[in-house]
Amino acid sequence: MVLKLLRIREEKMRPLREILLPIDITPPCIDVAHYAAGIARHFSSRITLLHVLPPLNPAFAAFGSAAMLDEVLDHQDKETWRCLNSYLAGEFRGISLKRVVSEGDPAEIIATYCASERVGLVMMPTQGCAAFRPLPLGSVTAKVLQDVHCPVWTSSPVTDQHAVFSPVPKVIVCAIDRAPGGGRIMKWAADLASGLHARLIVAHAISPSEFRLETHFPGTEVRRAFDDAQARISNVLRGSPMPGAEIRVKGGSVPNVVRSVVKDGRADLLIIGRASSGRMMRRSWTHSYTLIRESACPVISI
């Protein structure tokens, strides 16, 4: 069987009542804030601006006096709130805002906040935020993608090199593979596309290296494999808000097929699944990580 979409319970996209935006003043964070403002205005969402301070260096605490330490911390606190209160004030005009300052491990703080506040979407760059610099490049985003249960929007340096996309996506590509949960991902993408009045394209790759199409399947069997995949996707879409969504089933590696569909469809948002355990899950995660790092448009990982 080329494509296996497991039967799952009906699950609609969680309303985007709150968007979590971990921020700093660096360009990658500002770019993501532009998208966050567009999405928040469309769905009347509240944006939480989260700034994470690194823990105080123990060496500084050991050599400084208590009075000097209090003075430094007080100055840091005032400067942080001054910057946060004025951060992109024009961009967020008319949007409900909540500001949070915390100290510690950024990924843990993000995961804890998402769990306690029922965040609908986390939006962050894959690298570049100064708030994330205490950890190796990209490790915060990787931990958030593994530990946070809500969808995560990311943009990479590759995204930033391309033309500016619409802050409210107009063309959405949903890429699915053989991992469990493909139906859930498609229905989430259909809910979002319907809410945004966007065009939805569902992409699926059939890899010759994985299925040995060239050496083991005669021509009719190859066509049957593609038709079977298309039929199964259509069956899931029929129960979604976007039953007429476009379906693109192509032969090739997952990254190459998805890049091709995104480019040909002029998409300004890619939706993918993510997983972290089991052989199939590990392969799915490898594909997801590649797409997140190399996508020419922002990516939402479900």
C-alpha positions as CSV (number, residue, x, y, z in Angstrom):
1,M,0.0,0.0,0.0
2,V,1.6,3.3,-1.1
3,L,-0.3,5.6,1.2
4,K,-1.8,4.7,4.5
5,L,-4.1,7.2,6.2
6,L,-5.2,5.8,9.5
7,R,-8.8,6.3,10.8
8,I,-8.7,8.9,13.5
9,R,-11.2,10.7,15.6
10,E,-12.6,14.0,14.2
11,E,-10.3,16.8,15.3
12,K,-10.7,20.4,14.3
13,M,-8.1,23.1,14.4
14,R,-7.9,24.6,17.8
15,P,-9.2,28.2,17.6
16,L,-6.3,30.6,17.3
17,R,-7.4,32.6,20.3
18,E,-3.8,33.0,21.5
19,I,-0.5,33.2,19.4
20,L,2.7,32.9,21.3
21,L,5.5,35.0,19.9
22,P,9.0,34.5,21.5
23,I,10.7,37.8,20.6
24,D,13.8,39.9,20.5
25,I,14.8,42.9,18.4
26,T,16.8,41.0,15.8
27,P,15.5,40.9,12.1
28,P,14.4,37.2,12.1
29,C,12.1,37.9,15.0
30,I,10.8,41.1,13.5
31,D,10.0,39.2,10.2
32,V,7.9,36.6,12.1
33,A,6.1,39.3,14.1
34,H,4.9,40.7,10.7
35,Y,3.2,37.4,10.0
36,A,1.9,37.1,13.5
37,A,0.2,40.5,13.3
38,G,-1.5,39.5,10.0
39,I,-2.8,36.2,11.4
40,A,-3.9,37.8,14.7
41,R,-5.9,40.4,12.9
42,H,-7.6,37.9,10.7
43,F,-8.7,35.6,13.6
44,S,-9.0,38.3,16.3
45,S,-6.3,36.5,18.2
46,R,-4.3,37.7,21.2
47,I,-0.6,37.8,20.8
48,T,1.7,37.0,23.8
49,L,5.1,38.5,23.4
50,L,7.5,36.3,25.4
51,H,11.0,37.5,26.1
52,V,13.4,35.0,27.8
53,L,16.3,36.2,29.8
54,P,19.4,33.9,30.3
55,P,20.1,32.9,33.9
56,L,22.5,35.2,35.8
57,N,26.1,34.1,35.4
58,P,27.1,32.5,38.7
59,A,30.6,34.0,38.4
60,F,29.2,37.5,38.3
61,A,27.1,36.8,41.4
62,A,30.1,35.5,43.2
63,F,32.4,38.4,42.6
64,G,29.8,41.2,42.8
65,S,28.4,42.8,45.9
66,A,24.7,42.3,46.8
67,A,24.0,46.0,46.2
68,M,25.7,46.0,42.8
69,L,23.9,42.8,41.9
70,D,20.5,44.3,42.8
71,E,21.3,47.4,40.8
72,V,22.3,45.4,37.7
73,L,19.1,43.2,37.9
74,D,16.9,46.3,38.5
75,H,18.4,48.0,35.4
76,Q,18.0,44.9,33.3
77,D,14.4,44.5,34.4
78,K,13.6,48.2,33.5
79,E,15.3,48.0,30.2
80,T,13.6,44.8,29.2
81,W,10.2,46.1,30.0
82,R,10.9,49.4,28.3
83,C,11.9,47.6,25.1
84,L,9.0,45.1,25.3
85,N,6.4,47.8,25.9
86,S,7.5,49.7,22.8
87,Y,8.3,46.7,20.6
88,L,6.8,47.1,17.1
89,A,4.0,49.2,18.5
90,G,2.9,50.2,15.0
91,E,2.9,46.7,13.7
92,F,0.6,45.5,16.6
93,R,-1.7,48.5,16.7
94,G,-5.3,47.3,17.3
95,I,-4.2,43.8,18.4
96,S,-4.7,42.5,21.9
97,L,-1.3,42.0,23.4
98,K,0.1,40.3,26.5
99,R,3.7,40.7,27.5
100,V,5.7,38.1,29.5
101,V,9.3,38.2,30.7
102,S,10.8,35.0,32.1
103,E,14.2,33.7,32.9
104,G,15.7,30.2,32.2
105,D,15.8,27.7,29.4
106,P,13.8,29.1,26.5
107,A,12.5,25.8,25.1
108,E,11.2,24.7,28.5
109,I,9.6,28.0,29.2
110,I,7.9,28.0,25.8
111,A,6.6,24.4,26.3
112,T,5.4,25.2,29.9
113,Y,3.6,28.3,28.7
114,C,1.9,26.5,25.8
115,A,0.6,23.8,28.1
116,S,-0.7,26.1,30.8
117,E,-2.3,28.7,28.5
118,R,-3.6,26.4,25.7
119,V,-1.8,28.4,23.0
120,G,-3.1,27.8,19.5
121,L,0.1,28.6,17.6
122,V,3.7,29.3,18.4
123,M,5.5,31.5,15.9
124,M,9.3,31.8,15.8
125,P,12.4,31.9,13.5
126,T,14.6,28.8,13.3
127,Q,17.6,30.9,14.4
128,G,18.7,34.4,15.1
129,C,16.8,35.5,18.2
130,A,19.2,36.8,20.8
131,A,17.0,35.3,23.5
132,F,18.0,31.9,22.2
133,R,21.8,32.4,21.9
134,P,22.7,30.6,25.2
135,L,22.0,27.3,23.4
136,P,23.6,25.9,20.2
137,L,22.2,27.3,16.9
138,G,18.7,25.9,16.2
139,S,18.5,23.8,19.3
140,V,15.7,25.8,20.9
141,T,13.5,25.5,17.8
142,A,14.3,21.7,17.6
143,K,13.3,21.2,21.3
144,V,10.1,23.3,20.9
145,L,9.1,21.2,17.8
146,Q,9.6,18.0,19.8
147,D,8.1,19.2,23.2
148,V,5.2,21.5,22.3
149,H,1.9,19.9,21.3
150,C,0.4,22.8,19.5
151,P,1.3,23.8,15.9
152,V,4.6,25.7,15.5
153,W,5.2,28.3,12.7
154,T,8.8,28.7,11.7
155,S,10.7,30.7,9.1
156,S,14.3,30.0,8.2
157,P,17.1,32.1,6.6
158,V,16.2,30.5,3.3
159,T,12.7,32.0,3.7
160,D,14.1,35.4,4.4
161,Q,16.1,35.3,1.1
162,H,12.9,35.1,-1.0
163,A,10.3,37.6,-1.8
164,V,8.0,38.9,1.1
165,F,5.0,36.7,1.4
166,S,1.5,37.8,2.3
167,P,1.1,38.1,6.1
168,V,-2.2,36.3,5.6
169,P,-1.5,33.3,3.5
170,K,-3.3,33.0,0.2
171,V,-1.9,29.7,-1.0
172,I,-1.2,26.9,1.4
173,V,0.5,23.6,0.6
174,C,-0.1,20.7,3.0
175,A,2.6,17.9,2.6
176,I,1.8,14.5,3.9
177,D,3.7,11.2,3.9
178,R,2.9,7.6,5.0
179,A,3.3,8.3,8.7
180,P,0.2,8.0,10.9
181,G,-1.8,11.1,11.3
182,G,-1.9,12.2,7.7
183,G,-5.6,12.6,7.8
184,R,-5.4,14.8,10.9
185,I,-2.8,17.1,9.3
186,M,-4.9,17.5,6.2
187,K,-8.0,18.3,8.2
188,W,-6.1,20.9,10.2
189,A,-4.8,22.4,7.1
190,A,-8.3,22.5,5.5
191,D,-9.7,24.2,8.6
192,L,-7.0,26.9,8.4
193,A,-7.3,27.4,4.6
194,S,-11.1,27.7,5.0
195,G,-10.7,30.2,7.8
196,L,-8.2,32.2,5.8
197,H,-10.2,31.9,2.5
198,A,-7.0,30.5,1.0
199,R,-6.3,28.0,-1.8
200,L,-5.2,24.6,-0.5
201,I,-2.9,22.2,-2.3
202,V,-2.2,18.7,-0.8
203,A,1.2,17.2,-1.8
204,H,2.3,13.6,-1.5
205,A,5.6,12.1,-2.7
206,I,6.0,8.5,-3.9
207,S,9.7,7.8,-3.7
208,P,11.2,5.4,-6.3
209,S,14.0,4.5,-3.9
210,E,11.6,3.5,-1.1
211,F,9.0,1.7,-3.2
212,R,11.3,0.5,-6.0
213,L,8.8,1.6,-8.6
214,E,11.3,1.5,-11.5
215,T,12.4,-2.1,-11.0
216,H,9.4,-3.9,-9.4
217,F,6.3,-2.2,-10.8
218,P,5.2,-2.4,-14.4
219,G,3.7,0.8,-15.9
220,T,0.1,-0.1,-14.9
221,E,1.1,-0.8,-11.3
222,V,2.9,2.5,-11.1
223,R,-0.2,4.4,-12.3
224,R,-2.3,2.4,-9.8
225,A,0.0,3.4,-7.0
226,F,-0.5,7.1,-7.9
227,D,-4.2,6.7,-8.3
228,D,-4.5,4.9,-5.0
229,A,-2.7,7.7,-3.2
230,Q,-4.9,10.4,-4.9
231,A,-8.1,8.5,-4.0
232,R,-7.2,8.1,-0.3
233,I,-6.4,11.8,0.0
234,S,-9.7,12.7,-1.8
235,N,-11.6,10.5,0.7
236,V,-10.1,12.4,3.7
237,L,-10.7,15.8,2.1
238,R,-14.4,15.0,1.4
239,G,-15.0,15.2,5.2
240,S,-13.1,18.5,5.5
241,P,-14.1,22.2,4.9
242,M,-12.0,22.0,1.7
243,P,-13.3,19.0,-0.3
244,G,-12.2,20.5,-3.6
245,A,-8.6,21.1,-2.6
246,E,-6.0,20.4,-5.3
247,I,-4.0,17.2,-5.0
248,R,-0.5,16.8,-6.3
249,V,0.9,13.2,-6.2
250,K,4.4,13.1,-7.7
251,G,7.3,10.7,-7.8
252,G,10.6,11.7,-6.2
253,S,12.0,12.4,-2.7
254,V,9.8,14.1,-0.2
255,P,11.9,17.4,0.0
256,N,12.2,17.6,-3.8
257,V,8.5,17.0,-4.4
258,V,7.4,19.5,-1.7
259,R,9.8,22.2,-3.0
260,S,8.4,21.7,-6.5
261,V,4.8,22.0,-5.4
262,V,5.5,25.0,-3.3
263,K,7.3,26.7,-6.1
264,D,4.8,25.8,-8.9
265,G,1.8,26.8,-6.7
266,R,3.5,30.0,-5.5
267,A,2.6,29.0,-2.0
268,D,3.2,31.4,0.9
269,L,2.7,28.8,3.6
270,L,3.7,25.1,4.0
271,I,2.0,22.7,6.5
272,I,3.7,19.5,7.5
273,G,3.5,16.9,10.2
274,R,6.2,16.1,12.8
275,A,7.0,13.0,14.9
276,S,9.7,11.8,17.2
277,S,9.6,8.1,17.9
278,G,9.6,4.8,16.0
279,R,11.3,4.0,12.6
280,M,8.6,5.6,10.5
281,M,8.4,8.5,12.9
282,R,12.2,9.1,12.7
283,R,12.1,9.1,8.9
284,S,9.2,11.5,9.0
285,W,11.1,13.8,11.4
286,T,14.1,13.8,9.1
287,H,11.9,15.0,6.2
288,S,10.2,17.6,8.4
289,Y,13.5,19.0,9.7
290,T,14.8,19.3,6.1
291,L,11.7,21.1,5.0
292,I,11.8,23.4,8.0
293,R,15.4,24.4,7.3
294,E,15.2,24.7,3.5
295,S,11.6,25.9,2.9
296,A,11.3,29.0,0.7
297,C,8.1,30.0,2.6
298,P,7.1,29.8,6.3
299,V,6.3,26.3,7.7
300,I,3.7,25.2,10.2
301,S,4.5,21.9,11.9
302,I,1.6,20.0,13.3
